[in-house]
C-alpha cells in the first residue's frame, strides 16, 4: 500500500481496488500500484485528529 506524506496534501486519494494512497490535486486515470482504472476515494481529512498525515485512516475502500 502506498504511503501518504506527513505534509498536508491538497487532496489525499485512496484506490478503491487495492487501497493504495497518494497525494495529488486530482486522482490519476490508473492506479500506480495495481495498474487498473479504479475509482479513487477522496480521503482528505479536515479534522485535527489526522492533521499529521492529512488522510483519514477511518475511510477504507469498499470491497
C-alpha positions in Angstrom: 0.0 0.0 0.0 1.2 3.5 -0.7 2.3 5.9 1.9 0.9 9.4 2.5 3.4 12.1 3.3 3.4 14.0 6.6 2.7 17.4 5.0 -0.9 18.5 4.5 -2.0 17.5 1.0 -4.3 19.3 -1.4 -6.2 16.0 -1.6 -5.5 12.5 -0.3 -6.8 9.7 -2.6 -7.2 6.0 -1.9 -7.6 3.4 -4.6 -10.9 1.5 -4.2 -9.4 -1.7 -5.5 -6.1 -2.1 -3.7 -6.1 0.7 -1.1 -3.0 2.5 -2.5 -2.9 6.0 -1.1 -1.4 9.1 -2.8 -1.5 12.9 -2.7 -2.4 14.8 -5.8 -4.7 17.6 -6.8 -6.8 15.1 -8.8 -6.8 11.3 -8.9 -4.8 9.5 -11.6 -6.6 7.7 -14.5 -5.0 4.4 -13.5 -3.7 3.3 -10.1 0.1 3.4 -9.8 0.1 0.3 -7.6 -2.4 -2.2 -9.2 -2.3 -0.6 -12.7 -6.1 -0.8 -13.0 -8.5 2.0 -13.8 -10.1 2.3 -10.4 -12.3 4.7 -8.6 -10.3 6.8 -6.2 -11.9 7.9 -2.9 -11.1 11.3 -1.5 -9.9 10.5 2.0 -8.6 14.0 2.8 -9.1 14.7 6.5 -10.4 18.0 7.7 -10.3 17.4 11.4 -7.5 17.9 13.9 -7.4 14.1 14.6 -5.5 13.4 11.4 -3.6 16.7 10.8 -0.3 14.9 10.8 -1.0 12.8 7.6 -3.8 14.7 6.0 -5.7 11.4 5.3 -8.5 10.0 7.4 -7.5 6.4 8.3 -11.1 5.5 9.0 -12.0 5.8 5.4 -11.3 2.5 3.7 -12.0 1.3 0.1 -15.1 -0.8 -0.4 -14.5 -4.4 -1.2 
